[in-house]
Amino acid sequence: MKKFIILAATTAALGFSAQAFAADCGVTPVAPALPDAATAKPAEVNATGKLIETYANDMDKWQGCMGKMIDTEIKKSNDVIDNYTKLVATVKERTTKK
C-alpha cells in the first residue's frame, strides 16, 4: 500500500509540475533535419554537423535541467509522504494509549 501511495504522489507531483518544468527548462530542443545521403554535398554535411553539435549541447543542458527539476519534485513528494506516515504513527500511538 505504501508503494502505491508513493507512486501516486510522485506521479501527481510530476504531472502538476510539467508546466513548471517547461517554464524553467525551456522547450525541448528540436533536432535539425538531416540532408538526403543520396544527394548531400560535403559542405552541406559539414554544416549539418555543426547544427547537430549545437543540438546535442542544447539537449544535454535541457536534460540536466529536467533531471534537477524532477529530483526536486520527487523530494517534495517524499517529504509529504514521510510527514503523513509520521502523522499516522503519532495519532495511532496517542489514541491507543487509553
Stockholm file with secondary structure:
# STOCKHOLM 1.0

chainA/1-98         MKKFIILAATTAALGFSAQAFAADCGVTPVAPALPDAATAKPAEVNATGKLIETYANDMDKWQGCMGKMIDTEIKKSNDVIDNYTKLVATVKERTTKK
#=GR chainA/1-98 SS CHHHHHHHHHHHHHHHTHHHHHHHHCSCCCCCCCCCTTTCCHHHHHHHHHHHHHHHHHHHHHHHHHHHHHHHHHHHHHHHHHHHHHHHHHHHHHHHCC
#=GC SS_cons        CHHHHHHHHHHHHHHHTHHHHHHHHCSCCCCCCCCCTTTCCHHHHHHHHHHHHHHHHHHHHHHHHHHHHHHHHHHHHHHHHHHHHHHHHHHHHHHHCC
//
